[in-house]
Amino acid sequence: MNVPFQINLKDKVAVVTGGGGVLCSTMAKTLATCGARVAVADLKKEAAEAAAARIRAEGGIAIGVACNVLEKASLDAANDAVKKELGPVDILINGAGGNHPKGTTSLEYLRPEDAAGATKDLVTFYDLDPKGIEFVFNLNFLGTLLPTQAFTREMAVKKHGVIINISSMNSFRPLTKIPAYSGAKAAVSNFTQWLAVHFSRVGIRVNAIAPGFFITDQNRALLTKPDGSLTPRGNTIISHTPMGKFGAPDDLLGALLWLVSDDAAGFVTGTVIPVDGGFAAFSGV
């Protein structure tokens, strides 16, 4: 991990949801490197504790917390545990999210024969499972809103805090095949702006980072083959990314530290920052 610059987070307490994953565990480690006491929150307790243990092994202060971002009781229990072990939360990174096959079509485009129901082995727009759509939307949108309710009340009372939501570049331009995920991340970006206005009088800044394409455990099989070469979708993505590569977790850290720092971004709220190698800016020609 390459921390691009240091900020002073001494005496700050940070919670990172989805913290057991590739990207968010790197964020958690970076905040700890800058002096924050970090609660790594994840649905899987073992993943949260493994990420926290890596932070502690390098001299940082971290705990792992089991947390279901869709269950208020779980979130409230996690907040109680964080306050008991580390203190009230100053920084919240809403990193939990993801997609689901039941919110995904098989093909990029609807063909006439698919509309007529002639192809039985494909998931068309007409076959999308409402429960799958609901799951994806809830995981990403409610999975941002509910943790914000649970972890930020003390911020509002003391009139100081930072929230960073993790959106996606497909909130700017929806991707083919994944209408549920694209719509949910667009909602996260919109909510970021709404919340920034709503919290502006209680001293809480709210911004979002919109990553482009990064190889994670969730999308590895979608983008790469077992031999490491790119799948057709992976090739399409690279060909539409002007910088010609996938992002690395370290590529998110500059934006993260800038937005977290009151000295650097004290007048920045309501923004959604793309970190995508130019993907959102490219027209395709």
ABEGO torsion letter per residue (X at the ends): XBBABBBBABGBBBBBBGAABAAAAAAAAAAAAAGBBBBBBBABAAAAAAAAAAAAAAGBBBBBBBBBAABAAAAAAAAAAAAAAAEBBABBBBABEEBBAAABBABABBBAAAAAGABAABBBAAABBAAAAAAAAAAAAAAAAAAAAAAAAAAAAAGBEBBBBBBBAAAABBBBGBAAAAAAAAAAAAAAAAAAAAAAAAGBBBBBBBBBBBBBAAAAAAABBAAGBBBAAAAAAAAABAAGBBBBAAAAAAAAAAAABAAAAAABBGBBBBBAGGAAABAGX
